[in-house]
Amino acid sequence: MKITDEIFQVGGGGFTSMEDAAVYLINFDGHAALVDAGCGRSIEILFDRIRACGVAPEHIEYLLITHCHYDHTGGAGKIRAMTGCRVVAHERDAVFLESGDNTVTAAGWYGASLEPVTVDRRLSHPLEEIDLGGKPITAVHIPGHSPGSVAYRVESDGLQVLFGQDVHGPLDPALLSNREAYLLSLERLLSMEADILCEGHYGVFRGKGTVARFIRSFMEGPPDGLD
């Protein structure tokens, strides 16, 4: 699904495995990155969709992890092995990815075990930039859903595009969620005034007002349980 001339949805329910959170592809003149990896149960389908967007696996330079949960990261090791890309995640979630933790990543909720994956770049600051083909991708730490949740912001077609996976939460003690941090992170996301929001499970929202209304709808706090 084309979002802008440079951004596509290539994975998620209806695209790959039903358990997959959304997977997005950024392609800046042959310099490509994926946002999240899905569970890893439909990797060949995922790569067929990536190739259909005109991107070869070897053009994928980064796998940008939004948070450590299995539906976003189960395929990370396979993608890293198939592409040679660098895996990027916040340091507060990286520990669970590299250790193959099945509780905080919720892999056990899916009847699965997380394959440990090396994190090549650990984010540690509130804002950090990643260069992709000479264009900046801004990583924004938005803790709450998980300790190391991250949103990524890029400009494409003159629009501010925000990859805010799992803006909706939910919060659960087993996932080390934090409601106070989550609500502050929603405020931070609102302040970005994105033109397009690419969410992990609810789809793509267009228009500043539509994006803001979606984010505000969770200001009272998300439901319990894992999406």
C-alpha positions as CSV (number, residue, x, y, z in Angstrom):
1,M,0.0,0.0,0.0
2,K,1.5,3.3,-1.1
3,I,1.5,6.0,1.6
4,T,3.7,8.5,-0.2
5,D,6.0,8.2,-3.2
6,E,8.7,7.0,-0.8
7,I,6.8,5.1,1.9
8,F,4.7,1.9,1.7
9,Q,3.1,-0.6,4.0
10,V,4.5,-4.0,3.2
11,G,3.5,-6.1,6.2
12,G,0.8,-6.6,8.8
13,G,-2.6,-8.2,9.0
14,G,-4.0,-8.4,5.5
15,F,-0.5,-8.1,4.0
16,T,1.5,-10.9,5.7
17,S,0.7,-13.0,8.8
18,M,-2.3,-12.0,10.8
19,E,-0.2,-11.9,13.9
20,D,2.1,-9.3,12.4
21,A,2.1,-5.7,13.4
22,A,2.4,-3.3,10.5
23,V,5.7,-3.2,8.7
24,Y,6.5,-0.1,6.7
25,L,9.1,0.5,4.0
26,I,11.0,3.8,3.5
27,N,12.8,4.1,0.1
28,F,14.9,7.2,-0.4
29,D,16.3,6.9,-4.0
30,G,17.4,3.3,-3.4
31,H,18.4,3.7,0.2
32,A,15.8,1.8,2.1
33,A,14.8,1.0,5.7
34,L,12.1,-1.1,7.3
35,V,10.1,0.0,10.3
36,D,9.5,-3.1,12.4
37,A,9.7,-6.8,11.3
38,G,6.5,-8.6,12.2
39,C,6.6,-12.1,13.8
40,G,8.8,-13.6,11.1
41,R,6.3,-16.2,10.1
42,S,5.7,-14.8,6.6
43,I,9.2,-13.5,5.7
44,E,9.1,-14.6,2.0
45,I,5.7,-12.9,1.5
46,L,7.1,-9.8,3.2
47,F,10.1,-9.7,0.8
48,D,7.9,-10.3,-2.2
49,R,6.0,-7.2,-1.2
50,I,9.2,-5.3,-0.7
51,R,10.5,-6.3,-4.2
52,A,7.1,-5.2,-5.7
53,C,7.9,-1.7,-4.4
54,G,11.1,-1.8,-6.4
55,V,13.5,-2.5,-3.5
56,A,15.9,-5.3,-3.5
57,P,16.8,-6.9,-0.1
58,E,20.4,-5.6,-0.3
59,H,19.1,-2.0,-0.5
60,I,17.7,-2.2,3.0
61,E,20.2,-0.4,5.2
62,Y,18.3,-0.3,8.5
63,L,15.6,-2.1,10.4
64,L,14.1,0.5,12.7
65,I,12.5,-1.2,15.7
66,T,9.8,0.8,17.4
67,H,9.7,-1.5,20.5
68,C,10.6,-5.0,21.6
69,H,7.2,-6.8,21.4
70,Y,7.2,-10.0,19.4
71,D,4.6,-9.0,16.8
72,H,7.1,-6.2,15.8
73,T,10.4,-8.0,16.3
74,G,10.0,-11.8,15.8
75,G,11.3,-11.5,12.2
76,A,14.2,-9.1,13.1
77,G,16.9,-11.8,13.1
78,K,15.8,-13.2,9.7
79,I,15.7,-9.8,8.1
80,R,19.1,-8.9,9.5
81,A,20.5,-12.1,8.1
82,M,18.9,-11.8,4.7
83,T,19.8,-8.1,4.1
84,G,22.9,-7.3,6.1
85,C,21.0,-4.3,7.5
86,R,21.7,-2.6,10.8
87,V,19.1,-3.1,13.5
88,V,18.2,0.0,15.5
89,A,16.4,0.0,18.8
90,H,16.4,2.0,22.0
91,E,18.8,0.7,24.6
92,R,16.0,0.1,27.2
93,D,14.4,-2.5,24.8
94,A,17.6,-3.7,23.2
95,V,18.4,-5.8,26.2
96,F,15.3,-7.9,25.8
97,L,15.9,-8.4,22.1
98,E,19.5,-9.5,22.5
99,S,18.7,-11.9,25.4
100,G,15.7,-13.5,23.7
101,D,13.4,-12.5,26.6
102,N,10.0,-14.1,26.1
103,T,8.1,-12.2,28.9
104,V,8.8,-8.5,28.3
105,T,8.7,-9.1,24.5
106,A,5.4,-11.0,24.9
107,A,6.6,-13.8,22.7
108,G,5.0,-16.2,25.1
109,W,1.6,-14.6,24.5
110,Y,2.0,-15.8,20.9
111,G,3.1,-19.3,21.8
112,A,6.5,-18.5,20.5
113,S,10.1,-17.9,21.5
114,L,12.0,-14.8,20.4
115,E,15.2,-15.5,18.5
116,P,17.8,-13.3,20.0
117,V,18.9,-10.5,17.6
118,T,21.9,-8.2,17.7
119,V,21.1,-4.5,18.0
120,D,23.7,-2.7,16.0
121,R,22.7,0.8,17.1
122,R,21.3,1.5,20.5
123,L,19.4,4.7,20.8
124,S,19.9,6.5,24.2
125,H,18.8,10.1,23.8
126,P,15.3,11.7,23.7
127,L,16.0,12.7,20.0
128,E,18.5,11.1,17.6
129,E,19.0,11.3,13.9
130,I,19.6,8.4,11.5
131,D,20.9,9.2,8.0
132,L,19.3,7.3,5.2
133,G,20.6,8.3,1.7
134,G,21.4,11.8,2.9
135,K,17.9,12.4,4.4
136,P,17.3,12.4,8.2
137,I,15.1,10.1,10.1
138,T,14.4,11.4,13.6
139,A,14.0,8.8,16.4
140,V,11.9,10.0,19.4
141,H,11.9,8.1,22.6
142,I,8.2,7.6,23.7
143,P,8.3,5.3,26.7
144,G,5.2,3.9,28.3
145,H,3.9,1.0,26.2
146,S,7.4,-0.4,26.7
147,P,10.4,1.1,28.4
148,G,12.2,1.7,25.0
149,S,9.3,2.6,22.7
150,V,10.4,4.8,19.8
151,A,8.6,6.8,17.1
152,Y,10.3,7.7,13.9
153,R,9.6,10.9,12.0
154,V,10.5,11.6,8.3
155,E,9.6,14.1,5.7
156,S,8.2,12.7,2.4
157,D,6.4,14.5,-0.4
158,G,6.5,17.6,1.7
159,L,4.6,15.9,4.5
160,Q,5.7,15.0,8.1
161,V,5.2,11.3,8.5
162,L,5.3,9.7,11.9
163,F,5.7,6.0,12.5
164,G,4.1,5.8,16.0
165,Q,3.6,2.1,16.3
166,D,1.2,1.1,19.1
167,V,0.2,4.7,20.0
168,H,-2.9,2.9,21.4
169,G,-0.9,0.9,23.9
170,P,-1.9,-1.2,25.7
171,L,-0.3,-1.2,29.1
172,D,0.5,-4.3,31.1
173,P,2.8,-4.9,34.1
174,A,4.4,-7.9,32.4
175,L,5.6,-5.7,29.6
176,L,7.0,-3.1,32.1
177,S,4.5,-0.6,30.9
178,N,4.2,2.8,32.6
179,R,1.0,4.8,32.4
180,E,2.5,8.2,33.5
181,A,5.3,7.9,30.9
182,Y,2.8,6.7,28.3
183,L,0.6,9.8,28.8
184,L,3.6,12.1,28.6
185,S,4.6,10.4,25.4
186,L,1.2,10.9,23.8
187,E,1.6,14.6,24.6
188,R,5.0,14.5,22.8
189,L,3.5,12.8,19.8
190,L,0.7,15.5,19.6
191,S,3.4,18.2,19.7
192,M,4.9,16.9,16.5
193,E,1.8,17.8,14.5
194,A,2.3,15.0,12.0
195,D,0.5,15.1,8.6
196,I,0.4,11.3,8.5
197,L,0.5,8.7,11.3
198,C,1.5,5.1,10.5
199,E,0.3,3.1,13.4
200,G,1.0,-0.5,14.3
201,H,-2.5,-2.0,14.3
202,Y,-5.0,0.7,13.5
203,G,-3.7,1.6,10.1
204,V,-2.7,4.9,8.5
205,F,-4.2,8.3,9.4
206,R,-3.9,11.3,7.2
207,G,-4.3,15.0,8.0
208,K,-3.1,16.8,11.2
209,G,-6.6,16.9,12.7
210,T,-7.3,13.2,12.1
211,V,-3.9,12.3,13.6
212,A,-4.4,14.5,16.6
213,R,-7.9,13.1,17.3
214,F,-6.6,9.5,17.1
215,I,-3.8,10.3,19.6
216,R,-6.1,12.2,22.0
217,S,-8.6,9.3,22.0
218,F,-6.1,7.4,24.1
219,M,-5.3,10.1,26.6
220,E,-7.5,8.4,29.2
221,G,-5.2,5.4,28.9
222,P,-5.3,2.2,26.7
223,P,-7.1,-1.0,27.4
224,D,-5.3,-3.9,29.1
225,G,-4.0,-6.8,27.1
226,L,-1.7,-7.0,24.2
227,D,-2.4,-6.0,20.6
